[in-house]
Each structure stands twice: as C-alpha cells, then as structure tokens.
Amino acid sequence: MIVAIDPGTKGGVAWLDRGQSNACKLTTVADFRDLIESFIHMNPVAVIEDVGYHILGNNAVASAKFAAHCGELRGVLVGLSIPYTTVKPVQWQRAIPNWPGRPKRKEHPEESYKKLLAGHKRKCKLRVKDEMQRRYPHLKVTDATADALGILTWAMERQGKGTGDGTDSERVREGVE
C-alpha cells in the first residue's frame, strides 16, 4: 500500500491499496493519524511532499506554522512506524504531461513577476487537477486532493506500475528503508 501526502491546510492524502486508488482532503493532524492508523495492517509506505521551508518573500510566521504542520505529519508517520520518503514538488510535477515551465524572473519587473507567478501557480494547479481527473475518473478530484494524487502517480510510476494497477510497493519501500 502506498500513501501520498500533500501537506497544508489545502492539502490532501491519496492512497493505493490492491489496485484501488482513493483520496481525501487533509483536515486535522488527529484525523490524519486516524486515517494512517487504519492502514497499519496493510503495511503501508508513505511519500510526503518535501515542503515546509521558508522561501524569501513569504510571510515568516506563516512559513513557521507550515513547517510545524509538516513536522507533525512526519511525526505521525514516525510514531506509527510507517516508513516514508520525500519528493520535491518539481520531481513529481515532471510526471504531469505538458507541464508549464516557470516564468523567468529576470525577464519581468518585480511587481509584474509576482502577478505572473500567481497566475502561473493557478495554471499549474488546474493542469494537475485536470490530469488527475483524467487518470482517476472514478474519483472526484478537488484542489485539495489533486497534488496528493499527483504524488501518488509519481510514486506508482517510480515503481513501474503506471496508474491505478500497481499493488506492489517494493520500489517505493526500497526508497524509504
């Protein structure tokens, strides 16, 4: 069983168990713990997005809260003895066909670049959501679950199983042990 985690208040969790994929919004850390605990008997491995760092220009207090949240999620995994690996956003996003490249900062004045980047971020989010809905037509893909499904897709492709039919998580497991 593979569990993919997109941290944050707008994040989600996606999982693959015996060829069946599912996803839900990430609500509270306690709800996350309960969900992960329900998977213990299935010998899960987790992949969590490698985020939670301060980025120059972002609000420092918000960055600290987000980093703490990411630490809490990892703490749940460690506390439940769930092996996990991390994936940088750029790594799993490369699994999305026709991924739009990031605009070049030096080609735009600072203020227009910020607006351009905000529009680009939304365009990327919609691209992920559309692609995940195409790959997982049995699910109602939302903004909250799209990235988690993208991470799950990356993990399945990494183990050579493609989308929706992989049950063997040995390659993902090798990456975390």
Secondary structure, DSSP 8 states (H G I E B T S, - for coil): -EEEEE-STT-EEEEEETTEEEEEE---HHHHHHHHHTTGGG--EEEEE------TTS-HHHHHHHHHHHHHHHHHHHHTT--EEEE-HHHHHTTSTT------GGGS-HHHHHHHHHHHHHHHHHHHHHHHHHH-TTS---HHHHHHHHHHHHHHHHTT--SS-----HHHHHHH-
